[in-house]
Amino acid sequence: MQVFIDSMKGLWEKSGFVNGTWLDLAMLAISLVLIYLAIAKKYEPLLLLPISVGMLLTNIPGGNMFNPELFAGESVNFALVLNQGGFLDLLYLGVKLQLFPLLIFFGVGCMTDFGPLIANPSSFLLGAAAQAGIFITFIGAFALGFPGGEAASIAMIGSADGPTTIWLATRLAPEMLGSIAIAAYSYMALIPVIQPPIMKLLTTKKERVVRMAQLRFVSKKERIFFPIIVTIIVGFMIPDALGLVGMLMLGNLFKESGVVDRLVKTSQNELMNVVIIMLGMAVGATAKAENFLNLRTLMIIGLGLAAFMLGTACGVLFGKLMCFFGKKKTNPLIGSAGVSALPMAARVTQKIGQEADPNNHLLMHAMGPTVSAIIGSAVAAGIMFSLFG
C-alpha cells in the first residue's frame, strides 16, 4: 500500500499542476486564443493553427517537448539534441538548419505564376518600393534600442512573407522567433482590414478608377528563362539571398518546364503540407513564457504593424508617381500589392478598385507587384543577413 501511495505522490510532484506557474497558464491561454482565431476566424489557419499547437505543447509544465538551451550558441550539438531532445526539438532542427523555409520557398515557386511580372516589368519597381517599409522600420527599431540583427528581423514582418521572416529571425534573433512569426502571420491574415484605409487615404477617386491596358501574352520560352536569369543575377549580386531565391526559382522552373508534372504536384501539395505542419509547430515551440511575455513582444507587434503599413503606403505612393509620370497609365492601387502576401494583397487591390469602378479589373495587374515582392523580400532578407549575420 505504501508503495502505491509513494508512486502516486511522486506522480503528483512531477505533474504540471505542481510545477506550473502563472506564466505557463498565461501562455496556454494565449495559445488557445490563437487556436480560436485560426479555426473560428480563419486567420491564416494553415500556419497559425500549427504554430498555436506548438505553442500549447511547449508551455505545458514538465512536458519537455522543447528545450531552447540545446540550441544556445552558434553551433548545434546534434548528438545532444538527438539523445536528450523532445519531439519539438527534433522538428526545430529543420528550422535551425534553414531546411523548412527553403522547402516552403520551393513549393511556393511551383505554385507561382510570374507571367504578370514578365508582361509588365515595371511591376518590379512597385514590389521594390513596398520593401522600403522594411528598411524604414529597421531604422525605427534600431533607434528604440534593438540590436541590428533583432531590428532587421522585426522589420522583415513588413514583407508579409512568412517563410522569409522566419528564415531571417532564425539566423539573427532566434530567441524572438515565436513573437515575430505570430505577429507576421497575424498581420497577413488582417490584410483586408489593414490595407484598404491606407489605400483610400493615399489615392483619389480619379486615380482609383484608372484602367490599365491588358497585359501582353507571355511565351513559354520567356517563362523558362525568367527563373534562370533571376537566380544568376541575384546570386551574383547578393549571395546571401541565393538560398531563398534559388529555391523559389527552382520550383518555378519545375512548373514552367512542363516536364516534371508529378514532382510539381507533389511539391504543391504533399511536400508543402508536411513542411507547413512541421515548420509551424517548431516555430510555435519557441514561444516560451520567458521570451514572449515581456515588453519586447509588445514592441515587436507594434513595429511589425508599422512595417506592414509603411510597406503598403510606400507601394501606393510609388504607384502614384508611376501614374503621374508614366507613359502607360498605372492605377496606384496596385502598389499596395507590393507586399508579398500572395494572393490576398492582389485580391484586396481588386476589391478596392471595383468599389470605385465595378467594371475595372486590376487582379492580374496587381499580381505583378505581388510576385515581384516575393523576390524583393528575399533580396531584402539577404541584404540584412549580409550586414548583421
N, C-alpha and C positions, 0 to 999 in steps of 0.2 A: 504493500500500500504506500509506504514511504517513497519507494522508487517512483511510483506513479505521480505522487504529489510533487516530488523534486523535478520530474520531467515536465509537468505542467507549469511549474514555477519558472523553469528555465525557458520554456517556450514563450511564456508571457513576458519575461525580461528581454527577450530578443525581438519581440513584436514591435511594430510601428506605433502601437498605442503608447508604449513606454518611451521609445526613443525619438518619437516625433516632436517637433516644435511648432510654434505658431507660424514660423516662416514656411515650413513644409505645407501646412494647411493652406496658407495663402497661395502658394504656388499651385497646389492642387485645385484650388478654386479658380485660379486664372486659366488653368488648362481646361477645366470644364466649361468655362465661358467661351474659350476658343473652339472647343468641340461643338458647342451650341451654334456659334456663328458659322462654322463650316457646314453643319448639317441643316439647320433651320433657315439661315440667311444665305447659304450657298456662297460665302465669301472665299473665293479661291479654294474650294474644298479639296481638289486633287493634291495640294501640298499642305494646306493649313490643317487638314484632318490628321495626316501622318505626323506633322510637327507637334500638334497638341497632344497626340497619343504618346509620342516620345517624351514630351514634357511631363505628362502624367506619370509615366513609368519611372522616370529618373528621379522624381521627387517623392516617391513613396518611401518612407523611412525604412532603412535596413535592407532595401531591395538590392542595392549594389549593382544595379543594371549599368550604370555609367560611372566611371572613376576618372575625373579630369586630371588627377595627379599623374596618371600614367602617360599623359601626353604633354606634360610640362617640359619646357626646354626646346631646343632646336631639333633634336633628333628623337625618333621613336624607338623604344626598346620593344621590338616585336615579340621577343620571347616572353617578356614580362606581360605584355598585353594578352598574348595567346594563353598563357598559363593562369593569370590572375584576373583577367578582364571579364566583365559581364557581357551579355548579349549586345547591348548598345555600344560597348567599347569596340567590339568587332565591326559593327556597322560603321562606326566613326572612322575607322581606318580608311574606308572608301572616300570619306570627306577630306581627311587629313592628307591623303596621298593625291588629292585632286581627281580621283577616278570618277566619282559620281557627277560632278559638274560638267566634266568634259564629255561624258557619255550622254548627258542630257543635251548638250550642245550638238552632238552628233545627231540625236533624234530630232531636234528642232530643225537642223539643216535638211533632214529628209522630209520635213513637212512644210518647208518654207518655199514660197514662190517669189523669186527675185525679179520676175518679169516686169512688174510695175516700176521697179527701180531702174532696170536696164532701159526701159522705154522712156523714162524721164530722169536722166542722170542728175538734174538739179535737185531731186529729192535727197541726194547725199547731203546737200547744204542744209536742208531743213533738219535732217537727222543729226547732223553735226552741231547745229545751233542749239538744239534741245539739250545736248550734253553740257552746255555752259552752266546749267543748273548744278551739275556735279561739282564743277570747279569753284563756283561762287560759294556753294555750301561748304566745301572743303576749307576755304579761307575763313568762313564764319566759325566752323568747328575748331579750327586751329587757334583762332583768336580767343575762343572760350576756354582754352587750356587743354584740349585733347592733343596727344602726341600725333605726329604726322601720319603714321600708319592707321591709327584709330580714326582720325579725322577723314582720311581717304575712304575708309571702309564705310563710315556713316554716310558720307556724301554720295557713295555709289547707290544708295537707296533711290536716289533721284533718277537713276537709269530705268527704273521699273523693270529690271531684268534680274529675276531671282537667282538663277544659276551663276551669273557673273558676280552678283553681290556676295553670294556665299563663297565663291572661289576667292575673291579678294579678302573677305573678312577672315576666312580660314588661315590665310597666309600672313595677314598683317595684324589682326585683332581677334584671335580665336576665343578669348575669354568673353567677347561681346557678340559672338556669332548668333546665339539664340535670340537676343534682343533685336539685332539688326535684321535677321531673317523674318521674324514675326512682323516687325514694322514694315519691311519691304512687301511682303505678301498681303498684309492688311491694306496698304495703300493701293496696291494693284487691284484689289477687289473693289476699292472705293473710287476707281477712275470715273464711273458715271456720275458720281457725286462731286468729286473734286474739280474735274476739268471744266464742265460747262460754264460755271460762273466766271472763270478766268477767260475763257474763250469769248464770252459775250461782252465782258468788260473791256477787252482789248480790241474788239473789232466793231465796225459799224454795220448797220443793216445792208448798206450798199456793198460792203466787202463780203458779207456772208452770202450774198446771192450771186457772186461771180461764178460763172460757168466756165469750166476748163475744157480744153479741146480733148477729144477722145485719144486715148493712148494708142501708139502705133503697135503693130504686130511685132513680137519678138521671136526670132528664129531659134530653132533648136541648137544651132551652132553657137549662137550668142550665149544661150543658157549654159552650155557646156564650158565655154571658155571663161565665163564670168567667175566661177568659184576658183578656177586655177589661177587666174590673173590676180584676184584679190588676195589669195593665200601667199603668192610670191611677193606682192607689193608690201603687204602688212608684215610678212615675215622678215623682209629686209629692213623695213623702217622701224618696227617695234618688235623685236624678237620675243619679248616677254608676253606679248599678246598672241603669239603663234599657236599656243595650245588651244585656246578658245576659238580663235578664228579658223584655225586649221581644221578642227573637228566639225565646226559649223559648215565650212565649205566642202569638206569631205562628204558629209551627209548629203549636202545639196547636189554634189557631183554624182553620187549614187542615184539620187532621184532623177536628175535630168538626163543621165546617160541612157536610161531605159533598158539596161541590160542586166540589172540585178534587182528585179522587182520583188523577188522573195526576200532579199535582205532588207530592202526598203520597208516592206510591210512589217517585217519583224521589228525593225528599229522604231517604226512609228507606233507600234502597239506593245508587243510583249516586252521588248527591252526597255522602252520608256516607262512603262507601268511599273516594272520591277524596280528600276533605278529610282523612280519618284518615291516609292514606298520607303526604300532604304535610306535615301537622302533625307526625306522629311523626318523620319524617326530619329536619325542620327543628329540632325540639326536641333530638333526639339530637346534631345537629351542634354545639350549644352546649357539649357536654360535652368540652371540650378539657382536656388534662392540667393546665394551669396553673389552671383553675377547678375541677377535680374532685378531683385528688389532693392533698388537704390536710385539716387537722383540721376545717375548717369543714364539709366534706362529712359527716364522721362525726357532727358535732353536728346537722346537718340531718336525717340519718337517725334519730338518737335523738330529737330533738324532734318529728319527724314521727310517729314511733311513739307518743310521749306524747300528741300531739294527737288521734290516732285513738282511743287507749284512753280518754282523758278524754271525748271526744265520746260514745263508746259508754256509758261509765259515767253521764254526765250524763243521757242519754236514758233509761236504765233506772231511775235514781233518781227522775226526774220521773214516770216511769210508775208507780212505787211510790206516789208521792203521789196520783196520779190514782186508783189502785186503792183507796187508803185513804179518800180524801175524796170521790171522785166518786159521783154518784147511780147512774150506769151503771158496771158493773164493767169495769175495764180490766186486761188482762193486762200486767204491767210489761215482759215480754219485747219487746213491740212498740216500746218506747222505743229499743231498740238499733238499730232500723231507721231512726232519725232521722239517720243518716249517709246521704249521697245516693248510695250505691253501688247503683244500680238495675240489676237486681232482686235481686242477690246477697244484700244485707243482709236483705231480706224473706224470702228462702229459708232463710237461717240461722235466723231467728226461727221459721219454721215447723218446721224440723228440731228445734230445742231444745224447742219446745213439745210436739211429738209424742213426744219421748223421755219426757216426764213423763206425757202422756196421748195415746195413739195416735189417739184419735178427736177431738182438738181441732184445729181448722183455723184458723190465725192468718194465713195468707198474705195474704188481701185486707185484713185489718185492719192488717197491717204495711206494706202498700203506701201507706197514707195518710201516715204519717210519712216514708217514703222519698221520695215525690214532693214533699212539703212541704219536705223538706231541700234539694231542687234549688233551689227558690225561696229558701230560707233562706241557702244558701251563696252565692248570687248577691248577695243583700242584704248579707251579711257582707263580701263582697269589695268591694261598692260603698262600704260604710262605711269599710273600711280604705283604699281609694284616696282617698276624700274627706279622710281625715285625713293621709295621707302622700304623696299624689300631687302 
